[in-house]
Amino acid sequence: MTKLNYPLSRKMIHRTLCLSLGATMLASPLTVAAADSNSKVVSGQIILKSEGSQIVTNIVSAYPGSDLALGENRYLTKTQIEEKWDGIDPEYKPDQAVNAVKEVLPQKEYEALFPNRLGSPEWYKVAKGKEYFKADQSDYFSYDNLIAAVTEVSNIKLKISTRKGGKAQEIQRFDKDAKIETLISRSSDFNSAENMKKEIDTVIVDCGTFLKEGFKKDRKRELAAFLANLAHETGGGWPAAPGGELKWGLFWNENIAGRTGVNKDAFVDPASSELYPGVKDKRYYGRGPIMLSWNFNYGLFSSIIYGDKSVLLSKPEIVSADGKVGFMTAILFWMTPQAPKPSAHDVIVNRWKPSKEDVAKGLSQPGFGISIMVLNGLEANQGETEGSGVKRRAGHYRDIASRMGLDISTEKVDTLGMKPF
C-alpha cells in the first residue's frame, strides 16, 4: 500500500494505512453521498454540465482531487500509471497471488479444514431433507472459487482519498490488466468550497498483496486469520456437533433470518441511499463468506468488482449464488481500509501502527484479536467464554494455525480490554 499527500512533488513513499468496511460487522456506512455524475474538477475549477451548456464556478484551491466525474473512467499510459498509481508491481500480479495461496494452503488441506462446506458431498448428506436443501447446490466454497477470486481481486488497485480533518472522501479503482482507472465514489461535499482548501490524504491499496507481504509465517497467519473469521461468520456447528464444532465452518452463505423472511428488513440505510439506492423488492441482508450486508456495502463492492454499483444493488443474490464473487467480497473487505480502522490485512502482517487514541482503547497489540475489532466492533471486550462470538472465532484460528504449523501462543486472540475503533 502507498500513502501520499496530494499534490505530490516526489516519488510516492510506501507505508501502510488501513481500513475495514463492514458487511454485518460495519456499524455505519461510508460517509459518502451521491455527487452529480456530470460534474468534475479541472485545474481548481468546478465545471458543472447541464443540458449541453457549461456553468463554470471558480474555486481557489490547491487540492482539487480527481478530475473524473463519478462513474467516469479513462485509459492510462505507462507513465501515468507510475505517476498516479505507483506503477504495477509484478510481485502482486494474479499468477503470483495465486501461487501464494497454493503455497500456504494446498487444496487437500483446505478441504480437510472445511469438510461440511456448502455444496460439498458431506453437506449434501447433512442437508438432504432439510428446509434449506437445494438439489442443485454447487460447491460454493470450493478451492477453485477461492483461487478464481484471488485471481480477479489481485488485478485491482484502490485509491482512497480523504480530506484532512474530515470524512469527505473519494475512491478510485484501477484495473491493472485493462490499465483503466474509474472514479467509483465521491462524497457530495468532497469539492465544497471549504473542503477544497483542505489537503488530501491518499491511500493506495494493491489487492494483489493479499498473502504476499511479510515473512512466510506472516502470510500463513494472514490466511489462518482470514479463514477463521469467515468460518465463524458462516459456521453451522454447535458444541456437540459430529466431528466437533470447528468442522462446520463455511456451512452457510446467507443470513438465516434474512433468507427465510423471519427478518424482512430491506437493510437500506437512509444516509447512504442517495449514492447507493436500494432497488424495490431487493433486500441487502448478509450474504457470502463475510455476510455482506446493507445497501452501502453492496453498492461499494459492486463498484470495486464491476466498476458499476448497480450490478449488486440490482441483483444482491449474485453474492450467494456465485462463490467466486462471494470470496471476492470477503477478500476486498479484508484488504480495504476505512479510517479510523486499519485493514485486517495490515494488522495481521504487522504493518499497522496504533495511534495514541488506539492505545487508549486497548487496541495496541497487533494480531487476531485486533482483526476481530476491525471486522466486528460489537464483539469488544470479550474473552473465550461460552456464548461469546470470540470463542468460536478464536477456536477456528487456533485450529487452522495449528494445522499450518504456526505458534500463536503469545498472540492475543480475544478482545478483552478493547473498545471499538
N, C-alpha and C positions, 0 to 999 in steps of 0.2 A: 504494500500500500504506500501511497505517497501523500504527503500533506504539503500544501503550499499556500501562500497568501497571494491574492490576485490584486494588481498585475504583478508579473514575475519578471525579474531582471537578471536571474541567474538560473542555472540548472536546477530542476526540481530535486529536493532533498528527501530521501526515503526515511520514513518513520511510520509508526503505526498509530492510528487513531482507532475509534471504534464505536460500534453501534449494535443495536438489535432491533428488529422490527418485530412486531409481535403477533402472531396468529392469535389463539385464545389467550396467549400469555401477555400480549401487549395491552396495557391498561388504557392507553389513549392513542388516538391516531396521529399520524404525522401532521404537523401544523402547516398544511398546505391547502390552498383553495384554488378554484379554477381561475386561471388567468385568461385573458382574452386571447384566443388562439390566433388572432390576426395581428397581434401586437408583437413588436420586437424592439430591442435596444440597439442603436447604432451610434457609435462614436459619441457617447454622452448625451444622446437624444432619445426620447421615446417616440417612435413613429407609429401612429395608430391608423390602420387602414379601414376605410368604411365606404362601401358601395362604390368602389373604384377610385375614390379620391383619398388624399392623404392629409391628415392633420398632424403637424409637427409641433411637439411641445419640447422646448429647450429645457434640459435638465443639466445643471452644473454638477458633474460627477467624475471622479477618477475611478470609480468601481461600478461599471455598468453591467457586469455579469455577462452571460451568454447573449449573443445577438440572434440566436434562433428563436422562433416563435414556438409555443407549446405544440408538440407533436411534429415539428419540422425536423428534417434530417438532411445530412449532406455527406458526400464522399470526401475523404481526406487524403492528401498526398503523404508520402513517407515523412517529409519534413514537418508537415502539420501534425502528424501523429506523434512525432518526437516532442514537438513544442507543446501540444495540447494534452497529450495523454502519456507522456514519458515513454513513448515507444511501445513495442511489442516484445516482451521478453520470451525467447524461445523455450526457456525453462518452464514456462507456465502455459504452453500451448496444450490443446486437448490430448494429444498422444502421451505427453509427459504426465499430465494429470491422471490419466487412466492407469498408466504404469505405476504411479504412486499408490493408487488404491489396491491394485493387484499384488503389489509387493507387501503392503501392510496387512492385507486380509484376503487371502485366496478364496475362491468361490466355495470350496468344500467347507472351509472354516466358517464362512458367513452363514451357509445353510445349516450348519450344525448349531449355530447360535440361535437361530430362529426357525425351528422345525415346524412350528404351527402357524407360520406367517400366512397372511390372507392369500388364498388360492393355491396353497401347496397341497400335496397329497394328504398330509396329516390334517390340514384344515378341513378338507372335504370329509374326512372320516368323522371329525367332531361336529361340523356344521350341518351335515345331512339331516333333514327333518326339522331343523330349527327355523325360526321365523326369518332369520337373516340369510338363509341359504340361497345361493344363486348357482344354478346348474352350469352356467357358462362362465363362472368367475375365473379370470386369468390369475396367474401368479403375480399379483400386483407388486409385491415387494421383492421381486426376483433380482438376482445379482445382475442380470442383463439390464434391467431397468435402472439400477443404481449406476452401472457403468455408462449407460446412454445419457443419464442425467449429468454425470460428471463431464462427459464429452461436450454436451451443449453448454453447460454453465461456464466451463473454462474458456469459452470463446467470448465471454462478456467482461467488460470493464464498466465500472460505475464511477461517476464523478459527482460527489455530493458537496454543494457549495452553500455555506450558511453565513448570513450577515453577522458580524461580530456583535455580541451583546444582545442578541435577539434570537428568534426562531425562524425568521424568514429564510426560505430555502429553495434551491432549485436542484434538480437531479438530471444528469445526462447519462445516456447509455452509449457504449461504443462496442460495435461488432468487429472483432479482430479480423475475421475472415473477409467480411464484406468491406471493411475499412470505412464504415459509416457511423457517424455519431448522430444521436437523436435526443432532443430535449423532451423528457418524459414527464416532468413535474416542475411546477413553479408556483410558489406562494403568490397569492393575489397582491400582496404588499411588498414583494421582493424588490420591485423597482419603484417604490413610492419615493417621493421627494426626500423624505427623511432617511430612508434606508439606502438611497443611492450615495449618501455621504459616508456610509459605513464600509469598512474593509470587508473582504470576503475570505473566510477560511474554507479551503477546498481539500477534500479527502478523495483520493483515487483508490478504488478497491478493484484489484485484479482477482476475479473469481477463480482463476487458474491456480491461485496459491493454496487452495484447499488441499490439505495433507502434503503440502510442498514446502513448508517453512520449518526451520529449526532442525535439531538432530533427529535421527530416525525414531528415537524414543518419544520425541515430541509429536511426531507425526502419528505414531501409534496411539498416543494419549488422545490426540485430537479425534481420531476415528472412534476410539472407545467412548469418549465423552459424547460425541455426536450421536452414535448409535444408542447409547444408554438413555439419552434424553428422548429419542424417538421411540425406543422400546417402551418407555414409561407412558408417553402420550397415547400410544396405540395398544397398550397391554391389555390382554384379556384374561390374565391369570389371577389366581387367588391363593392364599397361603397353603391350602391343601390341594392345589391343582395337581393333576397327574404329571409327574416329571419335575414338579416344582414350579413355583410362580414365575420364575425368570425364563422359563421355556416358552412363555406365551406372549413375548414381545412381538410387535408388528401384526397383531391379530385383527385389529380393526383399522379402517381408514376413513370412517365417518363418526362424528359425534352421535352417540346412540339416540339421545333425546331429540336432536335435530333431525336425524334420519327418519325416526318413527313418527314425528309430529307431536310428541309429548311437549316439546318446546317449539312453538310455532313462530317465535321471534324471527324477523327477517334479518336481524343483525346489520342494520343500516344505521350508521352514525350520522346524525343531522349535521354536525360540524364539518364533516368531510364529503357531504353529499353533492356539493357543487362541483367539486373536482372528480369525485368518484360516485356518480349517481347510481343508486340501486335500480335494477330492472324489475318491472312489475312481475309479481308472482315468483321471483327468484329469492332464495334465502342463502345467506352467507355464513352458515354455521360451520363448525370445524370439519375440515376435510384434509386428507393426505397425511403423510408421515408426521408433520408438525402440527396437525389440526388447524390449518389456516382458517382464520375467522375474520368477520367484518368486511364490509364493502371496501374500506380503505386499503386493506391488505390484498384483497382480490384484485383491486384496480391497480395498485402499485406493482405487484408481482407480475400481473399481466403485462404491464408496460415494460418491465425489465425483460421478461421472457420473449414476448412477441413484438415489443415496440408499439403496442396498441392496448390501451387499458380496457377496451370494450370486449375483448375476447373472453376473459374470465368473468367479467361483470355480466355479460350476456349468458354465458354458459359455465357457471361455477362448478357444475357437476364434472367438468373435464378433470378437475384436480383429483377426484376419487375414481374416475374411470380410466385414467391413463397413468400408470405407475411412473413412467419417465417424468411426466410433468409434476407429479406429486413429489418425487425426490428432488426435482429442480427447485420447487418452492422451499423445501426444507434446507437445502444447501445454501440457497440465496439468503434465507432467513438467518442462517448461521453466520454467513460471511458479511452481512451488511450492517454497518454501524448506525446508530442514531443517538446523538448526544442527549443526555449526559452518559448514556450507556456505552460501554465498549462492545465490540463484536465478540461473540463467544469464541470465534477463531483466535483473535488476538489474546484473549485471556488464557486460553489453553497453551498457546505456543510461547507464552510469557513475554509478549511484546507490549502488553498494556501496562502503563504506569499509573497507579492510583493517585488521584488528586488529594488535597487536604480534606475536601468535602467527603470524598470516598472513604478515606481512613476514619473520619469521624463517624461514619455509618457502619463501621466494621468491615468495610469492603477493601481489605488490604492484602489478602493472601491469594495470589492468582491460583486458579485450579478449578476443579469440578464444582465446588460449592459456589464460586462466583459465576460460573456458567449458568447455574440454576437461576441465580438472581437476574442475570441478563435476560433469560428466557421467560421467567415467571416470578415477578416480584411478590406475588401472593403467597409464595412459599418461604417468605422471610422468617428468620429466627426459628427454624425447625430442625430438630435432630432426627436421628434414625429411630423413631418411635412408631409404634403401631398406629396406623391411621394417618400418618403424615405422608404427603406426596414425596418428600425427600427420601423416605425409607426405600421405596421401590426404585427410585432413580439411582440412588447410591448403590443399591443391590445389583442393578444391571451393570453399573460402572465397575464395581469390584469384580464381577463375574467375567466381563469382557476383558478387562485389564489382565486378569489372571491368565486367561486363555492366550493372551498375546505375550505373556511373559514379562509384564510390567510390574514394577514395585511402586505402589501408590500409598504405602504405609504411612508416610509422613505428610501426605496431602490432605488438606481439609476438604471433605466431601459433603458436609452438611452445610446448613445456613445459620446455625446457631450464632447469635450475636450480630447478625447482619440486618440492615434495614434496606428498603428499596433504593435504587439509584435516584 
